[in-house]
Amino acid sequence: MTAFDRPRRLRRTPALRRLVAETTLEPRHLVLPMFVADGIDEPRAISSMPGVYQHSLDSLRKAVVEAVTAGVGGLMLFGVPLPEDKDATGSQASDPDGILNRGLRALAEEVGDSTVVMADTCLDEFTDHGHCGVIGTDGAVDNDATLHRYVEMALAQAEAGADLLGTSGMMDGQVGAIRRGLDAVGRTDTAILAYAAKYASAFYGPFREAVGSSLEGDRRTYQQDPANRRESLRELDLDLAEGADIVMVKPAMSYLDILRDVADRSTVPVAAYQISGEYAMITAAAERGWIDRRAAVLESLVGIRRAGADIVLTYWATEAAHWLS
């Protein structure tokens, strides 16, 4: 027989495959997004995301202990205010007694330095119109007025105990404005997780149920067009110049090419967010018996890591961490 290359030699046994694996997936790579809701006494199921809940403060504490015990790398918290507490400027976002800041304090008290506490630094959950910023007289989101609110929100979150602030609003100059605001009050150690490339995606649908979104219209004037690729590198460069400590691509699975581009260029760690629609698709297919749930979840996470993510935000973080331990 004519000699030829035999790559299969290194696939023959689990031990061989493990030895030569090019990509690793460990609990420390995973961050768990969580929702804390005002006005509830027990967890409330999110129908479009089976297995994910809006937490009360008490159930939040229990869930974070489980996540940290499993070894997850961090926790990203989103707040769900009462509908009557929403207003045009999202005032509860910067209120020390607002639900998100109360939740951050609960996390900091419960798990301290044993994990990384992250906060969503965006107004959309708190505005009565559901946009990520302040609406101007022309009916559009006012970029610069929104930056002022982001700084107020960032200071409140840092005071509440957040280690990392997730700038998810996609306003121009948001990283620099928040960095200057933090530094001005001595919060030089509070880090920024910049959503450098966040696309206007159809896959956010379940998340809007999760946060009780009041969105009117869409966010295409500030989130990126899914048709664009080079634009992400411009956004990345701007965020790095403004002081981002970590950068993120969102969504993950439909934007693996963007993730690879960002990872190849970034001088700081790169995160990717496996969003609600991605979670819902795999969950729904598994519930119907069409795919192996555990295998599909792990494959999807490895794929995101392989594309260049140092950190993966996923609603399966705790469960996957148990599998990997």
N, C-alpha and C positions, 0 to 999 in steps of 0.2 A: 504494500500500500504506500502511495506517495505520502511523504511526511507533510504535515500542515500544523498550524497552531491549534492548540487545544485549551482555550480559556476555561472550559468546563472543569478542568482539574481543580481550580480554586473554588468551585461551587459544590463540590461533591458531598461535604458534610457541613452540619451547622457550625462546627468548630472552625473549619476552614473559612466559611463565609464570614463568621464573626471576626476572625483574625485579619481579613483583608478589607473589611467594610470601610468605605471612604467617608461615610457620614454617620455621626452618632446622634442619638436622641436620648436625652437624660432629663429627669424631672427638673433640674435646675434651669433648663432651657425654656420652661413653660411658665406662662403667666395666666392667671385665672381672672377673667373679667367678671364682675359681680354687680348686682343691683340692690340698692337699699331703698325701700319705699316708706314714705311717711304714712301714718294713719293705719298701719296694719299690725296685728299682734302675732301673726304666724306667717310662714312663707306662703306666697301666692304664686301658683303655677303660671307659666307663660305658655299659652296654648300652641303657639307656632314654634316653640323651642322646647319640646318635651324633655324633661329632666333639668331644666333651668328655671330658676325662681326669682321673683322679687322677694327680698329678705326684709324681715323686721330687724331691728337692732339686735335683738336677742339671737335670732337664728343666724344672723350675719356672723356674730361672734363664734358660734359653733362651727359654721362652715369654714371660717378662716383657720380655725385650729386644725380641722381635718386637712385642709389644703397644705398648711405649713408642715404638719406632721408627715404628710406624704412626700414633702420635699420640693414643692413647686418653688419657682424662682421669685415670684412676686404676685401681687394682687392689684388689679385695676378696678377702681370703684366708680360707679355711676349712680347718681341720685335720681329718685323719682318723687317729685313733690306732689302735694295735693293739687288738683286742678285749680282750686280757688286761690292758691298761692302763686300761680304764674302771673307774670305781667309783661309789659312790652320790653323792659330792659333786663328781665331775668334777675330781679333784685335779690331773690333768695339764694342765688348762686354765691354771693359774697357775704351773706348773713352768717355770722358764726353759729347761729342756731338753726340754719337751714339743714335739711336732711342730709345732704352730701357731706357737709362739714361735721355734723354729728357722727355720721358713719365713719369718716376718716379718724375722728378721735377714738371711736370704739376700736377700730383696727389697731391704731397705734398703742392703745392701752392693752389690748389683748395679746398682740404678737410682738410688739416692740421692734427690736432690731433683728429678730429672727427671720424676717423676710423684708421685701421691698414694697412699701405702701405707695401706690400710684393713684393719682386722681385725674379724672377727666376734666380738663380745664376748658370747658366750652359751655355756651349758654343755651343750647337747643332744648335741653330738658326743662329749662326754667322759664322760657319765654312763651307767652300765650299764642304767638304766631308760629312757634316751632323752628324758627331759623336760628342759626349759630351766632347771630349778632344783632345789633341794634338796627332797626329799620329807620331810614332817613325820610325826609319829607317827599322825596321822589318815589317812595315805595320800594327802594332797593336797600340792601344791607349796606350800612355806612361803615366802611372799613375802619377808619380812624377813630370814630366814636366807639366802635367795638373793642379796639385795642385798649382803650381806657378801662372798659369793663373787665377785660381779661386780666389786666394787672390787679384790679381790686379782687377778682376771684382768686388769682394766684396767691396773693398775700394771705387771704383767708384760709386757703388750703394748706399753705406752708405752716401757718400758725396751728392748724388742726392736726398736723403731724405727717403730711405727705412728704415722702422722700423724692418722688418724681412727679412732675406735672406734665400731663399729656395734652399738648396743644393741638387739638383735633379740628379746630374751626376753619382752617385754611384761609385765614386773613393774611394779607401781605404785611410783613413786618412783625408778626405776632411773637416770634421767638425773641427778637431783639427787645421788644417792648417789655415782655415779661422778665427777661434777664436783667434789664436795667432797673425795673421796679423791685425785683428781689434784692439786687445788690445794694440799692439805695437804703434799704432798711436792715442791712447786715445779713440777709439770707443768702450768703454766697455759697453755702453748701447744698442748697436745694437745687436739684438737677432738673433738666428739661428733656422730656421725650417728645421730640418734634415729629408730628405727622407730616413728613416731608412730601410724600406722594399719597394723597387721598383722593380717590376717584368717585365721581357721581355714579354710584352703582345701583343696579336694580336688586342686588342681593342684600341690601340693608333692610328689607321689608320687615322681617321678624323683630329686628332690634327696635323698630318704632313702636311695636306693641310692648316690648320689654321696658321701655322708658316712658310709656304713655305719651308719645309724641303728639304735639298739636300742630304739626307742620301743615302749612298752606302753600301749595305750589311745590317747587323743587329747589335744589341747591346748586344748580348748574352754573350759576354766575360766580361761585367761589370754589366748589370742588372741581377736580380736573375732569376733562373730557376723556372717556375711555379710548378714544381714537388716537390719543397723543402719547408718545413715548419720550422724545427728547425733552419735553417740558419737565419731566420728573427730575432730570439731572439739573436743570436750572433751579427748580425748587430746592433740591438737595443742597446745591452750592450756597444758596441764599441762607438756608437754615444753619449750615455749618458756619458761615461767616458771622451769623448773628449769635452764635454761642450754644447751639444744640449739643447736648451730651450724648444722646442716642437719637437715631432717626428711624422712622417707620414707614412701611408701605402698607396701604390698606385699600382694598381687600388683598388677600394673599393668593388664593388658588387661581383666580382668573388673571393675575398680574405677576406671574412668576418671572416673566421676561423683565419686567420693571424691577423686581426684587434683585435679579441678577445684576442688572445695570447699576443699581444703587450700591449693592454690596461690593462690586468691583471698584467703585469710586470713593466710597465713604472712608473717612479717617476715624470714625467713631463706630461703636457697635450698631448693628442693624436689627430692627425688629420687624415682624410682619404680623398682621391681625387676620386670623381665620374667622371671618365674620359670621353673623347670625344666619344668613342665607346658606352659607356653606355648611354650617352645622345642621341646619334644617334639612337640606337635601340628603346628606348622608344618613341622618336619623330616619327620615321618611322611607328611603330605599331599604334600610335595614329592617324597619318595622314590617315591611311587606315581604321580607325574605328574599329580596333581590340581590343583596350583597351581604358579606360577612362584616358585621358592624365593627368588631375590634380590629380586624385586619385592615379595613378601609380607613378607620380613624388613624391608626399608626402609619399607614402608607401615606396618607395625606400630610401628616406632620413631618415625616421624613422628607417628603417632597419639598415642603417649605424650607426645611433646614438645608436640603441639598442645593436649593436655588440661592442660598446665601444668607438666610436669617440666623443671626446669633440667638435671637429671642423670638418665641412664638406665643402670641396671645391666642388662647383657645378655650372654649367653654368646656372642653374635655380635660383641662389641665390636671385636676385632682385625680380623675379616674385614670388617665394615662400615666400619671406619676405612680399610682399603685401598680399598674401593669409593669412598669419599667423597673420598679424597685426590686 
